[in-house]
Amino acid sequence: MTALRAGDVTSVELTDEAIARIERDDKVINAICVPDFDRARAAARDADRARARGEDRPLLGVPVTVKESYDMAGLPTTWGMPPYRDHVPAEDAVQVSRLKAAGAVVLGKTNVPLGLQDIQSFNEIYGTTNNPWDHARTSGGSSGGSAAALASGFGALSIGSDIAGSLRTPAHFCGVYAHKPTLGLAANRGMVPPSEPALPVDLDLAVVGPMARTARDLTLLLDVMAGPDPLTHGVAHRLALPPARHERLRDFRVLVLDEHPLIATGSAVRAGVNRVADALADGGARVERHSPLLPDLAEAGMLYMQLLISGSVARFPIESYEELRIRVAGLSADDQSLDAVRLRAILFSHRDWIVANNRREVHRHGWRRLFAEFDAVVCPITPTPAFPHDHHPNPMERRIDIDGVAYPYFDQLVWAGLATMPGLPATAVPAGRSLEGLPVGVQLVGPMYEDRTPLRLAELLEQEIGGFRAPR
């Protein structure tokens, strides 16, 4: 982007290079599921003409990609669901409009899992997206196509979404950056299942957010995305986010976590967390490993699963609902496993949800108190690096291998839920590689609406331990 601004390269040249790369390498990776090369080349020509006239917009002429789940006029939005393979919206999602208004050149759309409901990215319409570091492994989900595209050099930026780590996990698996914004910070209209109208809805837990190959680019893209929906707030305006709490590494106060009461942490991820902790300490930051102010992580994990599952299954078919009622009735009262928590949450009443939501407010207040003493929390995103493709048709029967011990597949979401349940911002940053050479990332969780604090910490860490490295 610096070269583009300086006039050392044109948007047409960057766009042609990105398209050539996609045509050469994406047969194996399968990140770009809906190419839009003709319109991209036209947009690049327009950007070069605009720059020649002296215009300068934040993303003028920068090639980017967009997660398939965002509406783009003239392109299919399917969420990987076969009944909607021919669904073509007439209007752009609000974030696609913001990308275009900022001058970005959209190369196409990136692959997702069926209904965005997986930690991998595969579906019957577009097939499987492979990890650029190891094609036998997943790129993550649900923004797996976007992360794989960035790692492969298919554009400089991408936009995704996150309710269960869907921005952060693919970034961790592919060695790139992502930011889960504070809940409600970025308008989401048009990032909607094809069966539903594109309305300006305040979602619970779910956010839209940026992905990039550098921390600074992540901040640049968040500034384009942030702000409420013009349909509900009149003229679109930017939110004035507070500045980062500190500019220098030595001024940061950081709590480092590498253990969760509900799941083991794999050795590769623990090593990544420790690399970041050591870099922080070496840079003069105050690093602590324990705090009595930390909300109860076991209860937080259970609350997260209750809110996530009860919200996700609101449209469950009634036949399945009846079967589940019988299964839940058969659970032992003292079964507090996450599998049992998830099953019970499927049958939540409105009253049950209100009770869980009230407990969430207690946790939010706990986080406010913690962030009076600390500026950020460093912790895992998932317990392992990218795992081998697992397309077992029943995800409830899948297992995640953590250093040789099998855990229920969806239990790995508890680390993502640490930031999602209370609505906190979290920045995923590369933290080196595993012994097998796979990328490992960690998340920097910050105070609500203080997104610039973990983003600034990400920039400072990038200088200390390095950032994105291209797969060899």
C-alpha positions as CSV (number, residue, x, y, z in Angstrom):
1,M,0.0,0.0,0.0
2,T,2.9,2.3,0.7
3,A,4.3,1.6,-2.9
4,L,0.8,2.4,-4.3
5,R,0.6,5.7,-2.5
6,A,4.2,6.6,-3.5
7,G,3.3,5.9,-7.2
8,D,5.9,3.1,-7.4
9,V,3.2,0.7,-8.6
10,T,-0.3,1.1,-10.1
11,S,-3.6,-0.4,-8.9
12,V,-3.9,-2.2,-12.3
13,E,-0.4,-3.7,-11.8
14,L,-1.3,-4.9,-8.2
15,T,-4.6,-6.2,-9.3
16,D,-3.2,-8.1,-12.3
17,E,-0.5,-9.6,-10.1
18,A,-3.1,-10.7,-7.5
19,I,-5.3,-12.3,-10.3
20,A,-2.3,-14.0,-11.8
21,R,-1.5,-15.5,-8.4
22,I,-5.1,-16.7,-7.8
23,E,-5.2,-18.3,-11.3
24,R,-1.8,-20.0,-10.6
25,D,-2.2,-21.1,-7.0
26,D,-5.9,-21.2,-6.0
27,K,-6.6,-24.5,-7.8
28,V,-4.9,-26.1,-4.8
29,I,-5.9,-23.7,-2.0
30,N,-9.5,-23.0,-3.2
31,A,-9.9,-19.8,-1.2
32,I,-11.6,-17.6,-3.9
33,C,-15.0,-19.3,-4.5
34,V,-16.6,-16.4,-6.5
35,P,-14.0,-14.5,-8.6
36,D,-15.0,-11.0,-9.9
37,F,-12.0,-10.2,-12.0
38,D,-13.6,-8.1,-14.8
39,R,-15.1,-5.7,-12.3
40,A,-11.9,-5.7,-10.3
41,R,-9.8,-4.7,-13.3
42,A,-12.3,-1.9,-14.1
43,A,-12.2,-0.7,-10.5
44,A,-8.4,-0.7,-10.6
45,R,-8.4,1.4,-13.8
46,D,-10.8,3.9,-12.1
47,A,-8.6,4.0,-9.0
48,D,-5.5,4.8,-11.1
49,R,-7.4,7.6,-12.9
50,A,-8.6,9.0,-9.5
51,R,-5.1,9.0,-8.1
52,A,-3.8,10.8,-11.2
53,R,-6.4,13.5,-10.5
54,G,-5.0,13.9,-7.0
55,E,-7.6,11.9,-5.1
56,D,-6.6,10.0,-2.0
57,R,-8.9,7.6,-0.1
58,P,-7.9,5.1,2.6
59,L,-7.9,2.0,0.3
60,L,-7.7,3.7,-3.1
61,G,-6.6,1.0,-5.6
62,V,-5.9,-1.7,-2.9
63,P,-6.9,-5.3,-4.0
64,V,-9.1,-6.9,-1.4
65,T,-11.4,-10.0,-0.9
66,V,-14.7,-10.3,0.8
67,K,-16.1,-13.3,2.7
68,E,-18.8,-15.1,0.7
69,S,-21.5,-14.4,3.3
70,Y,-21.5,-10.6,2.6
71,D,-24.0,-9.5,-0.1
72,M,-22.4,-8.1,-3.2
73,A,-24.7,-7.0,-6.0
74,G,-24.5,-9.3,-9.0
75,L,-22.6,-12.1,-7.2
76,P,-24.1,-15.1,-5.4
77,T,-24.4,-15.1,-1.6
78,T,-25.1,-18.7,-0.6
79,W,-23.4,-19.2,2.9
80,G,-22.5,-22.6,1.3
81,M,-26.1,-23.8,1.4
82,P,-27.1,-25.7,-1.8
83,P,-30.8,-24.5,-1.9
84,Y,-29.4,-20.9,-2.3
85,R,-26.7,-21.6,-4.9
86,D,-28.5,-19.2,-7.3
87,H,-29.3,-16.4,-4.7
88,V,-27.9,-13.1,-6.1
89,P,-28.7,-10.1,-4.0
90,A,-29.4,-6.7,-5.6
91,E,-27.6,-4.5,-3.1
92,D,-24.1,-4.5,-1.5
93,A,-23.8,-5.1,2.2
94,V,-23.0,-1.9,4.1
95,Q,-19.4,-3.1,4.6
96,V,-18.9,-3.8,0.9
97,S,-20.2,-0.3,0.2
98,R,-17.7,1.1,2.7
99,L,-14.8,-0.8,1.0
100,K,-15.8,0.5,-2.4
101,A,-16.3,4.1,-1.1
102,A,-12.8,3.9,0.4
103,G,-11.5,3.0,-3.1
104,A,-10.8,-0.8,-2.6
105,V,-10.7,-3.1,-5.6
106,V,-12.7,-6.2,-4.8
107,L,-11.1,-9.3,-6.4
108,G,-14.0,-11.7,-5.4
109,K,-15.5,-13.6,-2.5
110,T,-13.9,-16.2,-0.2
111,N,-15.1,-19.6,0.9
112,V,-17.0,-20.5,4.0
113,P,-18.5,-23.5,5.8
114,L,-22.1,-24.6,5.4
115,G,-24.2,-21.8,7.1
116,L,-21.0,-20.4,8.7
117,Q,-21.4,-23.1,11.3
118,D,-18.0,-24.8,11.4
119,I,-14.3,-24.3,12.4
120,Q,-13.4,-25.4,8.9
121,S,-14.4,-24.0,5.5
122,F,-16.0,-26.6,3.2
123,N,-19.4,-26.9,1.6
124,E,-21.1,-28.8,-1.3
125,I,-21.2,-25.8,-3.6
126,Y,-17.6,-24.6,-3.5
127,G,-15.7,-27.5,-2.0
128,T,-12.9,-27.4,0.6
129,T,-10.4,-24.6,1.4
130,N,-7.0,-25.9,2.2
131,N,-4.4,-24.4,4.6
132,P,-1.6,-22.8,2.5
133,W,0.9,-24.2,5.0
134,D,-0.3,-27.8,4.8
135,H,-3.0,-28.7,2.3
136,A,-4.1,-31.7,4.4
137,R,-5.2,-29.3,7.1
138,T,-8.0,-26.8,7.5
139,S,-7.6,-23.1,7.0
140,G,-10.1,-22.6,9.8
141,G,-13.7,-21.2,9.7
142,S,-15.8,-19.6,9.1
143,S,-13.6,-16.9,7.5
144,G,-11.2,-19.6,6.3
145,G,-11.3,-18.6,2.7
146,S,-10.3,-15.0,3.7
147,A,-7.4,-16.1,5.9
148,A,-6.1,-18.6,3.2
149,A,-6.4,-15.9,0.5
150,L,-4.3,-13.4,2.6
151,A,-1.6,-16.0,3.4
152,S,-1.4,-16.9,-0.3
153,G,-1.1,-13.3,-1.5
154,F,-4.5,-13.1,-3.0
155,G,-5.1,-9.4,-2.1
156,A,-3.8,-7.3,0.8
157,L,-6.9,-7.2,3.0
158,S,-10.2,-9.1,3.6
159,I,-13.3,-8.7,5.6
160,G,-14.9,-11.5,7.6
161,S,-17.2,-12.1,10.6
162,D,-16.9,-13.7,14.1
163,I,-19.2,-15.3,16.6
164,A,-17.1,-18.3,17.6
165,G,-13.6,-17.3,16.6
166,S,-14.5,-17.1,12.9
167,L,-12.0,-14.2,12.3
168,R,-9.4,-15.2,14.9
169,T,-9.2,-18.9,14.4
170,P,-8.5,-18.8,10.6
171,A,-5.9,-16.0,11.2
172,H,-4.2,-18.2,13.9
173,F,-4.3,-21.3,11.6
174,C,-2.9,-19.4,8.5
175,G,-0.5,-17.0,10.2
176,V,-2.2,-13.7,9.5
177,Y,-3.8,-10.9,11.5
178,A,-7.5,-10.4,12.3
179,H,-9.5,-8.2,14.7
180,K,-12.8,-9.0,16.3
181,P,-14.2,-5.6,17.1
182,T,-16.2,-4.6,20.2
183,L,-19.8,-5.9,19.8
184,G,-21.8,-3.4,17.8
185,L,-18.9,-1.3,16.7
186,A,-19.2,-2.1,12.9
187,A,-22.5,-2.2,11.1
188,N,-23.4,-5.7,9.8
189,R,-26.4,-5.1,7.4
190,G,-26.1,-7.4,4.4
191,M,-24.0,-10.0,6.1
192,V,-27.1,-12.1,6.4
193,P,-28.3,-15.7,5.5
194,P,-29.7,-15.7,2.0
195,S,-33.1,-16.7,3.4
196,E,-33.4,-13.5,5.4
197,P,-33.9,-9.8,4.5
198,A,-30.9,-7.5,4.8
199,L,-32.0,-5.4,7.8
200,P,-29.9,-3.3,10.3
201,V,-30.2,-5.8,13.2
202,D,-28.2,-5.6,16.4
203,L,-26.8,-9.1,16.6
204,D,-25.9,-10.8,19.9
205,L,-22.3,-12.1,20.0
206,A,-21.7,-11.8,16.3
207,V,-19.5,-9.1,14.7
208,V,-18.0,-8.2,11.3
209,G,-14.3,-7.3,11.2
210,P,-11.0,-6.9,9.3
211,M,-8.2,-9.3,8.3
212,A,-4.8,-8.4,7.0
213,R,-1.1,-9.3,6.8
214,T,0.1,-6.5,9.1
215,A,-1.2,-5.0,12.3
216,R,-1.2,-1.5,10.8
217,D,-3.3,-2.6,7.8
218,L,-5.8,-4.1,10.3
219,T,-6.2,-0.8,12.0
220,L,-6.6,1.0,8.6
221,L,-9.4,-1.4,7.6
222,L,-11.1,-1.2,11.0
223,D,-11.3,2.6,10.5
224,V,-13.1,2.0,7.2
225,M,-15.5,-0.5,8.8
226,A,-16.3,1.1,12.1
227,G,-19.4,3.1,12.6
228,P,-23.2,2.6,12.9
229,D,-25.6,1.8,10.1
230,P,-26.9,4.9,8.3
231,L,-30.4,3.4,8.2
232,T,-30.6,3.6,12.0
233,H,-28.4,6.6,12.7
234,G,-29.2,8.9,9.8
235,V,-26.1,10.0,8.0
236,A,-23.3,7.5,8.4
237,H,-20.7,8.8,10.9
238,R,-17.5,7.4,12.2
239,L,-17.3,6.4,15.9
240,A,-14.7,8.4,17.7
241,L,-12.9,5.5,19.4
242,P,-10.6,6.4,22.2
243,P,-6.9,6.3,21.4
244,A,-4.7,3.4,22.5
245,R,-3.9,3.6,26.2
246,H,-0.2,3.6,25.5
247,E,2.2,4.1,22.6
248,R,5.3,2.3,24.0
249,L,5.5,-1.4,24.9
250,R,7.0,-0.6,28.3
251,D,3.9,1.2,29.4
252,F,1.5,-1.7,28.9
253,R,0.2,-3.8,31.8
254,V,-0.7,-7.3,30.5
255,L,-2.3,-10.4,32.0
256,V,-1.1,-13.6,30.3
257,L,-3.3,-16.8,30.4
258,D,-2.4,-20.2,28.9
259,E,-4.7,-22.5,30.9
260,H,-8.5,-22.9,30.8
261,P,-10.4,-25.0,33.3
262,L,-12.6,-26.6,30.6
263,I,-9.9,-27.7,28.0
264,A,-6.2,-28.5,27.8
265,T,-3.8,-26.1,26.0
266,G,-1.6,-27.9,23.5
267,S,2.2,-27.5,23.8
268,A,2.5,-25.6,20.4
269,V,0.0,-22.9,21.5
270,R,1.4,-22.7,25.0
271,A,4.8,-22.0,23.4
272,G,3.3,-19.3,21.3
273,V,1.7,-17.6,24.3
274,N,5.1,-17.8,26.1
275,R,6.9,-16.3,23.1
276,V,4.6,-13.3,23.3
277,A,4.9,-13.1,27.1
278,D,8.7,-13.1,26.9
279,A,8.7,-10.4,24.2
280,L,6.4,-8.2,26.3
281,A,8.6,-8.7,29.4
282,D,11.8,-8.0,27.3
283,G,10.2,-4.8,26.0
284,G,9.6,-3.6,29.5
285,A,5.8,-4.3,29.8
286,R,4.4,-5.3,33.2
287,V,3.4,-9.0,32.7
288,E,1.3,-10.9,35.2
289,R,0.2,-14.6,35.1
290,H,-2.6,-14.5,37.6
291,S,-5.2,-12.0,38.9
292,P,-8.0,-12.3,41.4
293,L,-9.9,-9.9,39.2
294,L,-10.2,-12.4,36.3
295,P,-13.9,-13.5,35.9
296,D,-14.5,-17.2,36.5
297,L,-13.4,-18.9,33.2
298,A,-15.4,-22.1,33.7
299,E,-18.7,-20.2,34.2
300,A,-17.7,-17.8,31.3
301,G,-17.3,-20.8,29.0
302,M,-20.6,-22.3,30.0
303,L,-22.4,-18.9,29.6
304,Y,-20.9,-18.5,26.2
305,M,-22.1,-21.9,25.0
306,Q,-25.6,-21.2,26.4
307,L,-25.8,-17.8,24.6
308,L,-24.2,-19.1,21.4
309,I,-26.3,-22.2,21.0
310,S,-29.6,-20.9,22.2
311,G,-29.2,-18.0,19.7
312,S,-28.1,-20.2,16.8
313,V,-30.9,-22.7,16.9
314,A,-33.9,-20.4,17.2
315,R,-35.0,-21.7,13.8
316,F,-34.6,-25.4,14.6
317,P,-37.0,-27.7,12.8
318,I,-39.7,-29.0,15.2
319,E,-39.1,-32.7,14.6
320,S,-35.5,-32.4,15.7
321,Y,-36.6,-30.2,18.6
322,E,-38.8,-33.1,19.9
323,E,-36.0,-35.6,19.6
324,L,-33.7,-33.3,21.5
325,R,-36.2,-32.8,24.3
326,I,-36.1,-36.6,24.9
327,R,-32.3,-36.6,24.8
328,V,-32.0,-33.6,27.3
329,A,-34.6,-35.2,29.6
330,G,-32.2,-38.2,29.7
331,L,-29.2,-36.2,30.8
332,S,-28.0,-36.7,34.4
333,A,-28.6,-33.6,36.5
334,D,-24.9,-33.5,37.5
335,D,-23.6,-33.8,33.9
336,Q,-22.0,-30.3,33.5
337,S,-19.9,-31.3,30.4
338,L,-19.9,-28.7,27.6
339,D,-21.7,-31.2,25.4
340,A,-24.5,-31.3,28.1
341,V,-24.5,-27.5,28.4
342,R,-24.9,-27.2,24.6
343,L,-27.7,-29.7,24.5
344,R,-29.7,-28.0,27.2
345,A,-29.1,-24.6,25.6
346,I,-30.9,-25.8,22.5
347,L,-34.1,-26.0,24.5
348,F,-33.6,-22.6,26.4
349,S,-36.8,-20.7,27.1
350,H,-36.8,-16.9,27.0
351,R,-36.5,-16.9,30.8
352,D,-33.5,-19.2,30.6
353,W,-31.8,-16.8,28.2
354,I,-32.6,-13.8,30.4
355,V,-31.0,-15.5,33.4
356,A,-27.8,-16.3,31.3
357,N,-27.8,-12.7,30.0
358,N,-28.0,-11.3,33.5
359,R,-25.0,-13.5,34.5
360,R,-23.2,-12.1,31.4
361,E,-23.7,-8.5,32.8
362,V,-21.9,-9.6,36.0
363,H,-19.0,-10.9,33.9
364,R,-18.9,-7.7,31.9
365,H,-18.6,-5.7,35.1
366,G,-15.8,-8.1,36.2
367,W,-13.9,-7.3,33.0
368,R,-14.3,-3.6,33.5
369,R,-12.7,-4.0,36.9
370,L,-9.9,-6.1,35.5
371,F,-9.2,-3.5,32.7
372,A,-8.8,-0.9,35.4
373,E,-5.6,-2.8,36.4
374,F,-4.5,-4.2,33.0
375,D,-4.5,-2.9,29.5
376,A,-4.8,-6.3,27.6
377,V,-5.1,-10.0,28.2
378,V,-2.9,-12.4,26.1
379,C,-4.4,-15.9,25.6
380,P,-4.9,-18.7,23.1
381,I,-7.4,-18.6,20.3
382,T,-7.8,-22.4,20.1
383,P,-5.8,-25.1,21.9
384,T,-3.9,-26.3,18.8
385,P,-2.6,-25.1,15.4
386,A,-4.5,-26.0,12.3
387,F,-5.9,-29.6,12.5
388,P,-6.3,-32.1,9.6
389,H,-9.5,-31.9,7.6
390,D,-12.4,-33.6,9.4
391,H,-15.6,-33.8,7.4
392,H,-17.5,-36.3,9.6
393,P,-21.1,-35.4,8.8
394,N,-22.1,-35.1,12.5
395,P,-19.8,-32.5,14.1
396,M,-21.0,-33.6,17.6
397,E,-19.1,-36.9,17.0
398,R,-15.9,-35.2,15.8
399,R,-12.9,-34.9,18.2
400,I,-10.0,-32.5,18.5
401,D,-6.6,-34.0,19.3
402,I,-4.7,-32.0,21.9
403,D,-1.3,-33.5,22.4
404,G,-2.7,-37.0,22.0
405,V,-5.9,-36.6,24.1
406,A,-9.3,-36.4,22.3
407,Y,-11.8,-33.7,23.3
408,P,-15.3,-32.9,21.9
409,Y,-14.8,-30.9,18.7
410,F,-16.7,-27.8,19.8
411,D,-15.1,-27.6,23.3
412,Q,-12.2,-25.8,21.5
413,L,-14.4,-22.7,21.2
414,V,-14.1,-21.7,24.8
415,W,-11.0,-19.6,24.2
416,A,-12.7,-17.6,21.4
417,G,-15.7,-17.2,23.7
418,L,-13.6,-15.6,26.4
419,A,-13.8,-12.3,24.3
420,T,-17.1,-13.0,22.5
421,M,-19.4,-13.6,25.4
422,P,-18.8,-10.2,27.0
423,G,-18.4,-8.4,23.6
424,L,-14.8,-7.4,24.0
425,P,-12.4,-6.5,21.2
426,A,-9.7,-9.1,20.4
427,T,-6.8,-8.9,18.0
428,A,-5.3,-12.2,16.6
429,V,-1.6,-11.9,16.0
430,P,1.0,-14.4,14.6
431,A,3.2,-15.8,17.4
432,G,5.7,-18.0,15.5
433,R,5.4,-21.6,14.4
434,S,4.9,-25.1,15.8
435,L,7.6,-27.8,15.6
436,E,5.9,-29.1,12.4
437,G,6.2,-25.6,10.9
438,L,2.5,-24.6,11.3
439,P,1.5,-21.0,12.2
440,V,0.5,-20.3,15.8
441,G,-1.4,-17.2,16.8
442,V,-2.6,-15.7,20.0
443,Q,-5.3,-13.1,20.8
444,L,-4.9,-9.8,22.6
445,V,-8.2,-9.0,24.3
446,G,-8.9,-5.4,25.2
447,P,-11.4,-3.3,27.1
448,M,-14.8,-2.7,25.5
449,Y,-14.7,0.1,22.8
450,E,-11.0,0.5,23.3
451,D,-10.2,-1.5,20.2
452,R,-7.1,0.7,19.5
453,T,-5.4,-0.6,22.6
454,P,-5.0,-4.3,21.5
455,L,-4.4,-3.1,17.9
456,R,-1.5,-0.8,19.0
457,L,-0.1,-3.7,21.2
458,A,-0.3,-5.9,18.0
459,E,1.8,-3.3,16.1
460,L,4.4,-3.1,18.9
461,L,4.6,-6.9,19.1
462,E,5.1,-7.2,15.3
463,Q,8.2,-5.1,15.8
464,E,9.5,-7.4,18.5
465,I,8.7,-10.9,17.3
466,G,7.9,-10.4,13.6
467,G,4.6,-10.8,11.9
468,F,3.3,-12.5,8.9
469,R,5.6,-14.8,7.0
470,A,4.6,-16.3,3.6
471,P,4.2,-20.1,3.5
472,R,7.1,-21.8,1.8
